[in-house]
Amino acid sequence: MSTTINTTGWSHTEIEISQKVLKKAYQRETETLMAQVRNQIEDMSDMEQLWQIHDLLSAKRYDLDGKYDTRERMLVFTFAQLLKEGWISLEELTGLDSAKLGKISSLSKM
């Protein structure tokens, strides 16, 4: 496996790690959302609650589409947000350059 750094400063290994971590975080977040929606549907008793679920899903779709930015120049920020929200741990990013890990950790505390 090559560790050559490309023009964005991410090695092929780091990109592979990033893709795995992003996939896992997305799966965690969407599974949590589905469980939340299932619970709300079970407790639904009127149309207003149905529209609230619709609004929640619309907002979450917008949020998810923007949050999981896979562009290499945005990965540090994406990981910092996911770390701050608890969807990933810093340990899952083991293998990334220590400077990137430091930036992610620092940004997640803001």
CNS distance restraints for C-alpha pairs under 8 A (distance, minus, plus):
assign (resid   1 and name CA) (resid  12 and name CA) 7.85 0.50 0.50
assign (resid   1 and name CA) (resid  13 and name CA) 7.18 0.50 0.50
assign (resid   2 and name CA) (resid  11 and name CA) 7.74 0.50 0.50
assign (resid   2 and name CA) (resid  12 and name CA) 6.30 0.50 0.50
assign (resid   2 and name CA) (resid  13 and name CA) 6.96 0.50 0.50
assign (resid   3 and name CA) (resid  11 and name CA) 5.15 0.50 0.50
assign (resid   3 and name CA) (resid  12 and name CA) 5.67 0.50 0.50
assign (resid   3 and name CA) (resid  13 and name CA) 5.83 0.50 0.50
assign (resid   4 and name CA) (resid  11 and name CA) 5.33 0.50 0.50
assign (resid   4 and name CA) (resid  12 and name CA) 6.58 0.50 0.50
assign (resid   5 and name CA) (resid   9 and name CA) 5.50 0.50 0.50
assign (resid   5 and name CA) (resid  10 and name CA) 5.43 0.50 0.50
assign (resid   5 and name CA) (resid  11 and name CA) 4.23 0.50 0.50
assign (resid   5 and name CA) (resid  12 and name CA) 7.05 0.50 0.50
assign (resid   6 and name CA) (resid  10 and name CA) 5.87 0.50 0.50
assign (resid   6 and name CA) (resid  11 and name CA) 6.05 0.50 0.50
assign (resid   6 and name CA) (resid  12 and name CA) 7.74 0.50 0.50
assign (resid   8 and name CA) (resid  72 and name CA) 6.58 0.50 0.50
assign (resid   8 and name CA) (resid  73 and name CA) 6.53 0.50 0.50
assign (resid  10 and name CA) (resid  14 and name CA) 5.91 0.50 0.50
assign (resid  10 and name CA) (resid  15 and name CA) 6.39 0.50 0.50
assign (resid  10 and name CA) (resid  72 and name CA) 7.18 0.50 0.50
assign (resid  11 and name CA) (resid  15 and name CA) 6.24 0.50 0.50
assign (resid  12 and name CA) (resid  16 and name CA) 6.27 0.50 0.50
assign (resid  13 and name CA) (resid  17 and name CA) 6.24 0.50 0.50
assign (resid  13 and name CA) (resid  95 and name CA) 7.75 0.50 0.50
assign (resid  14 and name CA) (resid  18 and name CA) 5.99 0.50 0.50
assign (resid  14 and name CA) (resid  95 and name CA) 6.65 0.50 0.50
assign (resid  14 and name CA) (resid  96 and name CA) 5.44 0.50 0.50
assign (resid  14 and name CA) (resid  97 and name CA) 7.87 0.50 0.50
assign (resid  15 and name CA) (resid  19 and name CA) 6.15 0.50 0.50
assign (resid  15 and name CA) (resid  72 and name CA) 7.98 0.50 0.50
assign (resid  16 and name CA) (resid  20 and name CA) 6.38 0.50 0.50
assign (resid  17 and name CA) (resid  21 and name CA) 6.18 0.50 0.50
assign (resid  17 and name CA) (resid  93 and name CA) 6.96 0.50 0.50
assign (resid  17 and name CA) (resid  95 and name CA) 7.27 0.50 0.50
assign (resid  17 and name CA) (resid  96 and name CA) 7.65 0.50 0.50
assign (resid  18 and name CA) (resid  22 and name CA) 5.99 0.50 0.50
assign (resid  18 and name CA) (resid  75 and name CA) 7.86 0.50 0.50
assign (resid  18 and name CA) (resid  93 and name CA) 7.38 0.50 0.50
assign (resid  19 and name CA) (resid  23 and name CA) 6.10 0.50 0.50
assign (resid  19 and name CA) (resid  70 and name CA) 7.99 0.50 0.50
assign (resid  20 and name CA) (resid  24 and name CA) 6.21 0.50 0.50
assign (resid  21 and name CA) (resid  25 and name CA) 6.09 0.50 0.50
assign (resid  21 and name CA) (resid  88 and name CA) 7.45 0.50 0.50
assign (resid  21 and name CA) (resid  92 and name CA) 6.73 0.50 0.50
assign (resid  21 and name CA) (resid  93 and name CA) 7.20 0.50 0.50
assign (resid  22 and name CA) (resid  26 and name CA) 6.03 0.50 0.50
assign (resid  22 and name CA) (resid  68 and name CA) 7.24 0.50 0.50
assign (resid  23 and name CA) (resid  27 and name CA) 6.15 0.50 0.50
assign (resid  24 and name CA) (resid  28 and name CA) 6.21 0.50 0.50
assign (resid  25 and name CA) (resid  29 and name CA) 6.15 0.50 0.50
assign (resid  25 and name CA) (resid  82 and name CA) 7.51 0.50 0.50
assign (resid  25 and name CA) (resid  87 and name CA) 5.31 0.50 0.50
assign (resid  25 and name CA) (resid  88 and name CA) 5.99 0.50 0.50
assign (resid  26 and name CA) (resid  30 and name CA) 6.03 0.50 0.50
assign (resid  26 and name CA) (resid  68 and name CA) 7.65 0.50 0.50
assign (resid  27 and name CA) (resid  31 and name CA) 5.96 0.50 0.50
assign (resid  28 and name CA) (resid  32 and name CA) 6.17 0.50 0.50
assign (resid  28 and name CA) (resid  87 and name CA) 6.80 0.50 0.50
assign (resid  29 and name CA) (resid  33 and name CA) 6.22 0.50 0.50
assign (resid  29 and name CA) (resid  87 and name CA) 6.77 0.50 0.50
assign (resid  30 and name CA) (resid  34 and name CA) 6.09 0.50 0.50
assign (resid  31 and name CA) (resid  35 and name CA) 6.22 0.50 0.50
assign (resid  32 and name CA) (resid  36 and name CA) 6.21 0.50 0.50
assign (resid  33 and name CA) (resid  37 and name CA) 6.18 0.50 0.50
assign (resid  34 and name CA) (resid  38 and name CA) 6.08 0.50 0.50
assign (resid  35 and name CA) (resid  39 and name CA) 6.25 0.50 0.50
assign (resid  36 and name CA) (resid  40 and name CA) 6.31 0.50 0.50
assign (resid  37 and name CA) (resid  41 and name CA) 6.06 0.50 0.50
assign (resid  37 and name CA) (resid  53 and name CA) 6.94 0.50 0.50
assign (resid  38 and name CA) (resid  42 and name CA) 6.20 0.50 0.50
assign (resid  39 and name CA) (resid  43 and name CA) 6.40 0.50 0.50
assign (resid  40 and name CA) (resid  44 and name CA) 5.99 0.50 0.50
assign (resid  40 and name CA) (resid  53 and name CA) 7.43 0.50 0.50
assign (resid  41 and name CA) (resid  50 and name CA) 7.68 0.50 0.50
assign (resid  44 and name CA) (resid  49 and name CA) 5.95 0.50 0.50
assign (resid  44 and name CA) (resid  50 and name CA) 7.02 0.50 0.50
assign (resid  45 and name CA) (resid  49 and name CA) 7.09 0.50 0.50
assign (resid  46 and name CA) (resid  50 and name CA) 6.93 0.50 0.50
assign (resid  47 and name CA) (resid  51 and name CA) 6.39 0.50 0.50
assign (resid  48 and name CA) (resid  52 and name CA) 6.28 0.50 0.50
assign (resid  49 and name CA) (resid  53 and name CA) 6.32 0.50 0.50
assign (resid  50 and name CA) (resid  54 and name CA) 6.33 0.50 0.50
assign (resid  51 and name CA) (resid  55 and name CA) 6.11 0.50 0.50
assign (resid  52 and name CA) (resid  56 and name CA) 6.10 0.50 0.50
assign (resid  53 and name CA) (resid  57 and name CA) 6.15 0.50 0.50
assign (resid  54 and name CA) (resid  58 and name CA) 6.16 0.50 0.50
assign (resid  55 and name CA) (resid  59 and name CA) 6.15 0.50 0.50
assign (resid  56 and name CA) (resid  60 and name CA) 6.05 0.50 0.50
assign (resid  57 and name CA) (resid  61 and name CA) 5.97 0.50 0.50
assign (resid  58 and name CA) (resid  62 and name CA) 6.42 0.50 0.50
assign (resid  59 and name CA) (resid  63 and name CA) 6.14 0.50 0.50
assign (resid  60 and name CA) (resid  64 and name CA) 5.89 0.50 0.50
assign (resid  61 and name CA) (resid  65 and name CA) 6.02 0.50 0.50
assign (resid  62 and name CA) (resid  66 and name CA) 6.41 0.50 0.50
assign (resid  63 and name CA) (resid  67 and name CA) 5.94 0.50 0.50
assign (resid  64 and name CA) (resid  68 and name CA) 6.21 0.50 0.50
assign (resid  65 and name CA) (resid  69 and name CA) 7.73 0.50 0.50
assign (resid  67 and name CA) (resid  78 and name CA) 6.52 0.50 0.50
assign (resid  67 and name CA) (resid  81 and name CA) 7.93 0.50 0.50
assign (resid  68 and name CA) (resid  78 and name CA) 6.39 0.50 0.50
assign (resid  69 and name CA) (resid  74 and name CA) 6.44 0.50 0.50
assign (resid  69 and name CA) (resid  75 and name CA) 6.87 0.50 0.50
assign (resid  69 and name CA) (resid  78 and name CA) 6.21 0.50 0.50
assign (resid  70 and name CA) (resid  74 and name CA) 6.82 0.50 0.50
assign (resid  70 and name CA) (resid  75 and name CA) 6.13 0.50 0.50
assign (resid  70 and name CA) (resid  78 and name CA) 7.77 0.50 0.50
assign (resid  71 and name CA) (resid  75 and name CA) 6.29 0.50 0.50
assign (resid  74 and name CA) (resid  78 and name CA) 6.16 0.50 0.50
assign (resid  75 and name CA) (resid  79 and name CA) 5.95 0.50 0.50
assign (resid  76 and name CA) (resid  80 and name CA) 6.09 0.50 0.50
assign (resid  76 and name CA) (resid 100 and name CA) 6.77 0.50 0.50
assign (resid  76 and name CA) (resid 103 and name CA) 7.04 0.50 0.50
assign (resid  76 and name CA) (resid 104 and name CA) 5.54 0.50 0.50
assign (resid  77 and name CA) (resid  81 and name CA) 6.23 0.50 0.50
assign (resid  77 and name CA) (resid 104 and name CA) 6.86 0.50 0.50
assign (resid  77 and name CA) (resid 107 and name CA) 7.34 0.50 0.50
assign (resid  78 and name CA) (resid  82 and name CA) 6.27 0.50 0.50
assign (resid  79 and name CA) (resid  83 and name CA) 5.93 0.50 0.50
assign (resid  79 and name CA) (resid  88 and name CA) 7.80 0.50 0.50
assign (resid  79 and name CA) (resid 104 and name CA) 6.33 0.50 0.50
assign (resid  80 and name CA) (resid  84 and name CA) 6.06 0.50 0.50
assign (resid  80 and name CA) (resid 104 and name CA) 4.70 0.50 0.50
assign (resid  80 and name CA) (resid 105 and name CA) 6.49 0.50 0.50
assign (resid  80 and name CA) (resid 106 and name CA) 7.92 0.50 0.50
assign (resid  80 and name CA) (resid 107 and name CA) 5.58 0.50 0.50
assign (resid  80 and name CA) (resid 108 and name CA) 4.43 0.50 0.50
assign (resid  81 and name CA) (resid  85 and name CA) 6.14 0.50 0.50
assign (resid  81 and name CA) (resid 107 and name CA) 7.86 0.50 0.50
assign (resid  81 and name CA) (resid 108 and name CA) 5.94 0.50 0.50
assign (resid  82 and name CA) (resid  86 and name CA) 6.09 0.50 0.50
assign (resid  82 and name CA) (resid  87 and name CA) 5.17 0.50 0.50
assign (resid  82 and name CA) (resid  88 and name CA) 5.83 0.50 0.50
assign (resid  83 and name CA) (resid  87 and name CA) 5.95 0.50 0.50
assign (resid  83 and name CA) (resid  88 and name CA) 5.05 0.50 0.50
assign (resid  83 and name CA) (resid  89 and name CA) 5.86 0.50 0.50
assign (resid  83 and name CA) (resid  90 and name CA) 7.00 0.50 0.50
assign (resid  83 and name CA) (resid 105 and name CA) 7.87 0.50 0.50
assign (resid  83 and name CA) (resid 108 and name CA) 6.08 0.50 0.50
assign (resid  84 and name CA) (resid 108 and name CA) 4.79 0.50 0.50
assign (resid  84 and name CA) (resid 109 and name CA) 6.75 0.50 0.50
assign (resid  88 and name CA) (resid  92 and name CA) 6.78 0.50 0.50
assign (resid  89 and name CA) (resid  93 and name CA) 7.31 0.50 0.50
assign (resid  90 and name CA) (resid  94 and name CA) 7.15 0.50 0.50
assign (resid  90 and name CA) (resid 101 and name CA) 7.58 0.50 0.50
assign (resid  90 and name CA) (resid 105 and name CA) 7.39 0.50 0.50
assign (resid  93 and name CA) (resid 101 and name CA) 7.45 0.50 0.50
assign (resid  96 and name CA) (resid 100 and name CA) 6.58 0.50 0.50
assign (resid  96 and name CA) (resid 101 and name CA) 6.51 0.50 0.50
assign (resid  97 and name CA) (resid 101 and name CA) 6.36 0.50 0.50
assign (resid  98 and name CA) (resid 102 and name CA) 6.08 0.50 0.50
assign (resid  99 and name CA) (resid 103 and name CA) 6.28 0.50 0.50
assign (resid 100 and name CA) (resid 104 and name CA) 6.12 0.50 0.50
assign (resid 101 and name CA) (resid 105 and name CA) 6.04 0.50 0.50
assign (resid 102 and name CA) (resid 106 and name CA) 6.08 0.50 0.50
assign (resid 103 and name CA) (resid 107 and name CA) 5.97 0.50 0.50
assign (resid 104 and name CA) (resid 108 and name CA) 6.04 0.50 0.50
assign (resid 105 and name CA) (resid 109 and name CA) 6.80 0.50 0.50
assign (resid 106 and name CA) (resid 110 and name CA) 7.16 0.50 0.50
